[in-house]
Amino acid sequence: MRPPGFDEVVQLPQALQREVPPEYLDANDHMNVQYYLVLGSLGLELRFGQLGLGVHNIPELGQTQFVAEHHLRYHAELRAGTPISVHTRLLDRSDRALHAMAFLLDRTNNRLAFTMELVAVQVDVATRRATAFPPRVEESIDRALAEDAALGWPAPVSGVMGIRRSD
């Protein structure tokens, strides 16, 4: 599946924007792979927070999210000083798992630099076991899923993960 273009990704909610700092560079003089993961994770963490699943909700809910799997794809290198933004898209959910993506944009060259797809599982912090999303969180997830699904382009999913359905 072709990756989305810059103009498509900017339609998504923007979680954060910054410049690549020099300390993110590696020996190849471009952003080290670990920071792509950090920025994609932070973008999704911020989006989850908007849904009522943020770290500040852990004491109230007694729940958090664990990432069960992720897939990373690098589309373009990023250099120090490059303005970037992270955008997020929700793809699907079950009663206890969420399938989502983060997109990192190079704002200088107006291009997609990175995608991260993941499945996060809702977990009870006391039992450390998967648990259902609270009803108010389910409602906010469903609203966001409907908004993201209304986009005119398919998400470039890896095809190796998603929400498992039991028959």
Phi and psi in degrees as a GROMACS rama.xvg file:
@    title "Ramachandran Plot"
@    xaxis  label "Phi"
@    yaxis  label "Psi"
@TYPE xy
-70.8406  142.094  ARG-2
-71.131  153.028  PRO-3
-69.7768  156.369  PRO-4
-84.2961  169.943  GLY-5
-54.0205  -47.3829  PHE-6
-64.2438  -26.5081  ASP-7
-77.2346  -46.9726  GLU-8
-63.6021  -36.9969  VAL-9
-65.5367  -10.0453  VAL-10
-72.3844  -20.2647  GLN-11
-79.8324  158.279  LEU-12
-58.5179  133.98  PRO-13
-91.4858  124.067  GLN-14
-89.2849  -36.2733  ALA-15
-161.214  161.978  LEU-16
-145.87  138.554  GLN-17
-166.418  -179.352  ARG-18
-103.998  149.974  GLU-19
-68.6773  118.022  VAL-20
-79.3633  153.52  PRO-21
-56.8004  -31.6046  PRO-22
-70.4042  -9.58847  GLU-23
-83.1636  -8.21881  TYR-24
-79.7477  153.016  LEU-25
-110.816  -168.074  ASP-26
-64.621  -18.0969  ALA-27
-88.6339  4.55296  ASN-28
63.9433  29.8549  ASP-29
-136.02  171.245  HIS-30
-61.7305  129.682  MET-31
-66.7173  146.465  ASN-32
-56.629  -32.5613  VAL-33
-61.0505  -30.5552  GLN-34
-79.0116  -25.1395  TYR-35
-61.5203  -46.962  TYR-36
-62.8195  -43.9612  LEU-37
-58.6898  -49.0951  VAL-38
-67.5848  -41.1106  LEU-39
-63.4214  -42.224  GLY-40
-64.1893  -43.4119  SER-41
-63.1851  -42.1758  LEU-42
-58.8255  -44.7188  GLY-43
-70.8043  -35.4051  LEU-44
-60.6678  -42.5965  GLU-45
-65.2849  -41.248  LEU-46
-65.0849  -43.2453  ARG-47
-59.9952  -37.5726  PHE-48
-60.6243  -37.5216  GLY-49
-66.3218  -22.1096  GLN-50
-89.1272  -3.16352  LEU-51
95.22  15.4984  GLY-52
-115.365  24.9459  LEU-53
-79.1814  169.411  GLY-54
-60.533  -30.3273  VAL-55
-70.4869  -14.1881  HIS-56
-89.0014  -10.5618  ASN-57
-57.5571  -49.5415  ILE-58
-61.0016  -39.7125  PRO-59
-68.4842  -46.6324  GLU-60
-85.5774  -27.3095  LEU-61
68.6789  23.0854  GLY-62
-136.322  157.298  GLN-63
-149.235  -174.799  THR-64
-120.235  139.888  GLN-65
-114.753  136.455  PHE-66
-80.1123  124.293  VAL-67
-88.0271  -35.9729  ALA-68
-162.538  158.409  GLU-69
-150.21  159.38  HIS-70
-132.858  129.07  HIS-71
-113.407  139.967  LEU-72
-139.06  128.03  ARG-73
-99.8621  125.526  TYR-74
-107.678  -29.7262  HIS-75
-157.486  146.563  ALA-76
-76.6949  154.606  GLU-77
-122.162  140.622  LEU-78
-116.173  165.996  ARG-79
-56.924  137.46  ALA-80
86.1214  -8.26826  GLY-81
-70.1049  124.483  THR-82
-69.2474  133.399  PRO-83
-132.222  158.673  ILE-84
-139.601  151.194  SER-85
-114.673  128.658  VAL-86
-121.352  151.547  HIS-87
-128.683  153.168  THR-88
-142.263  130.663  ARG-89
-90.3394  139.692  LEU-90
-112.29  -40.9864  LEU-91
-168.426  165.624  ASP-92
-152.79  160.418  ARG-93
-118.025  -165.822  SER-94
-72.8293  -12.7581  ASP-95
-141.439  10.085  ARG-96
-142.242  153.014  ALA-97
-133.332  130.508  LEU-98
-105.348  124.402  HIS-99
-147.868  168.317  ALA-100
-136.58  151.138  MET-101
-119.33  142.671  ALA-102
-125.242  126.387  PHE-103
-106.042  122.685  LEU-104
-104.559  139.76  LEU-105
-87.297  109.093  ASP-106
-80.8649  -14.2183  ARG-107
-77.2016  -45.3709  THR-108
-100.377  4.34893  ASN-109
48.4727  59.0611  ASN-110
-145.734  159.115  ARG-111
-76.6951  129.146  LEU-112
-105.339  -26.7552  ALA-113
-164.167  144.398  PHE-114
-129.092  144.416  THR-115
-132.298  123.449  MET-116
-109.743  139.191  GLU-117
-148.359  161.364  LEU-118
-119.886  122.472  VAL-119
-111.804  139.92  ALA-120
-110.057  134.546  VAL-121
-75.4827  129.739  GLN-122
-130.161  137.135  VAL-123
-75.1923  123.412  ASP-124
-69.3551  -23.8378  VAL-125
-78.7433  -44.8014  ALA-126
-92.1817  -17.822  THR-127
61.5001  31.671  ARG-128
-120.005  153.357  ARG-129
-60.0331  142.595  ALA-130
-145.573  163.343  THR-131
-73.7138  149.583  ALA-132
-64.8707  144.78  PHE-133
-63.4461  150.076  PRO-134
-53.4374  -43.7009  PRO-135
-66.0202  -30.9176  ARG-136
-73.0281  -40.5993  VAL-137
-56.6647  -41.8335  GLU-138
-62.9946  -43.343  GLU-139
-69.1857  -36.623  SER-140
-63.5382  -46.1663  ILE-141
-62.8274  -38.5103  ASP-142
-62.405  -45.4675  ARG-143
-66.3743  -39.5876  ALA-144
-60.3038  -42.8516  LEU-145
-64.473  -42.1278  ALA-146
-63.1164  -45.797  GLU-147
-69.3863  -33.3872  ASP-148
-69.7798  -21.9072  ALA-149
-75.9774  -6.41609  ALA-150
-64.8865  154.61  LEU-151
-88.4581  19.8062  GLY-152
-143.455  144.617  TRP-153
-77.5399  146.799  PRO-154
-70.6444  138.76  ALA-155
-81.8436  67.5692  PRO-156
-72.0873  154.877  VAL-157
-73.7647  -27.2223  SER-158
86.6611  -1.99477  GLY-159
-104.857  -1.87701  VAL-160
-147.238  167.97  MET-161
162.806  -168.969  GLY-162
-84.4639  127.015  ILE-163
-81.1846  131.015  ARG-164
-108.693  132.678  ARG-165
-99.3029  138.594  SER-166
